[in-house]
């Protein structure tokens, strides 16, 4: 036994009888078979089957070990670090001795593994630019700091001219400088985002595929009840990479697993044959078949083949499964239906995945020695059996979520590893980009006609190969066209996804969000300004947000809550900023008569009025629909005119009498101070009401906010009407007649209506344009996708 930390590339590891649950390194499987759980890397819950390679030198020569992720042709033979080893067994292939123990060759360790590269990318996070909110916060703090210094200098100069003592001058100047930044500001700003995160609680499709239909060569569908297995049944049951666990559970590629399950065949380990398949059809029919030789799926050839022996008839056949266009080229033309191309296109347009099946019986010479003929010879003149149609059911709320995102002009595109029928073909070395029709790949466009074709309702689906060509120097016009009209980016590797996010940020100069579910999305999640993980595995570490229910509708909820939180933060910001202006104006007016607010009055405004208003203002929930425009950042401040008007108005009233004030002796009771104290409290409530305007990003003020405003208004009016000498002495209040209090409330009501109207209009008229406005063709393309869903 060797410690896993001591493993180095080149070591041979025996996996027989091992108790390893999590693999410590990347290793190439030289013999045996294994079933692993790669959900930590890929985000997929389906177990993967690994088989030994008979050409390890070629695999190592073709694989780029410096790259984090390896090509699928090599990865089917490699056990990756961080994945869970579920089962390991000896090989059933004729190319290896059944008695040879499972062996692995260490090829990468530590941070050089696929898992290690992901961990390294998490440790060295990409530093995003300053957010919109932080940008405005910095501007606000700078502006208020300048205003505070100006107010302090003005106050100091004013008290010097009044002949105040040096101590009074310094204290009053510092008072103006201190009230510029309200003590409740940090808590108020944090509350909006905290409440939004508390309300936040994916995949576009349901988990796994399902066989939607099986179409035979004569155009008919396979009947659900059949007493005699068809050749296509045997092919679907034998031509795959699925494996069976010791508990009898099928594992492997979801497509293969669903295909075997549909046939009602079961996989069993038969000691006499190494691996056998037993049919369990209706009636008393039972047919078994065993694989003699497996030609694994080749991404270049786009097919896999299995030489099979049917035990009951002692017949040996080769079954071939793969892409329809590949299989049709290998079939005898007399066995291929005339309208098969139209059937394939119709199925593809409906979002179905199409697999073709073909077979032929081996000749006597080929049966005696199947290895005598090459793979190319065995796969010639096949008999076309039919098409297998797979459907990946769309989750019920996916179409609604996509429609909301499209209607909100979010500039949405799909990025995935799958093939899509309408596409941008891989670039040709001599012709560059080739634009192919979705209906007929033989129809192409010349580059000089592309622009005028884009004038109609055409959209693009771009492949990874074409994307690599576009990002090369000199191809910027192609990349711009892809961003303007592309709705799908297919066959994208993890690095290509990351590059796509960075290019979108560079192209639009705005923030880009990314939604991913697996470790293959980590780089793109890190590159995005807003990252949402639909998995609680590795991707959640790199993402700013993680969805509790793995559904793409979480992206809509995130945008709704994010915009509501942003608007709430802006509203709270504006509320606290105008409160600072109210406070500064009040103190400046009172300093002009050598007075100020008492400590209890300041505490009443800060703790009793402002803080509850700010916290309950932040409890507004998100709107039900996603608006097109982001929240506005404008604010209007006219409270100074009301304060100046009331300050002068109280001096003309019959009840007014000048009171002796002395700051140094703390004699500050006066009519001006009392009026401005209540006016400041009422103005804070009016500003909070105006900034509670919710639509279109919020549902409106929270019930707790309405209760808070009502309670504070009633308490403040009762305090103003109080004639209790203890209360008036405690708060340093001068008696205000009810008639003048009504005038104050009327002025504040007019101010509140004006501010609420301005704030509501700003939500629509003054809001900035969408950051990434998609073109009409882009939007129509997404609408087409929604109709298909």
Buried (B, 14 or more C-beta within 10 A) or exposed (E): EEEBEEBEBEBEBEBEEBEEEEBBBBBBBBBBBBBBBBBBBBBBBBBBBBBBBBEBEEBBEEBEEEEBBBBEBBBBBBBBBBBBBBBBBBBBBBEBEEEBBBBBBBBBBBEBBBBBBBBEBBEEEBEBEEEBBEEBBEEBEEEBEEBBBBBBEBBBEBBEEBEBEEEBBBBBBEBBBEBBBBEBBEBBBBBBBEBBEEBBEBBBBBEBBBBBBBBBBEEEEBEEEBEEBBBBBBBBBBBBBBBBEEEEEBBBBBBBBBBBBBBBBBBEEEEEBBBBBBBEBEEEEEBBBBBBBBBEBEEEBEBBBBBBBBBEEEBBBBBBBBBBEBBBEBBEEEBBBEEBBEBBBEBBEEBBBBBBBBBBEBEEEBBEEBEEBEBEEBBEEBBBBBBBBBBBBBBEBBBBBBBBBBBBBBBBBBBBBEEBBBBBBBBEEEEBBBBBEBEEBEEEBEBEEBEEEBEEEBBBBBBBBBBBBBBEEEBEEBBEBBBBBBBBBBBBBBBBBBBBBBBBBEBBEEBBBBBBBBBBBBBBBBBBBBBBBBBEBBBBBBBBBBBEEBBBBBBBBBBBBBBBBBBBBBBBBBBBBBBBBBBBBBBBBBBEBBBBBBEEBBEBBBEBBBBBBBBBBBBBBBBEBBBBBBBBBEBEBEBBEBBEEBBEBBEEBEEBEEBEBEBEEEBBBBBBBBBBBBBBBBBBBBBBBBBBBBEBBBBBBBEBBBEBBEEBBEBBBEBBEBEEEEEBEEBBBBEBEEEBBEBBBEBBEEBBEBBBEBBBEBBEEEBEEBBBEBBEBBBBBBBBBBEEB
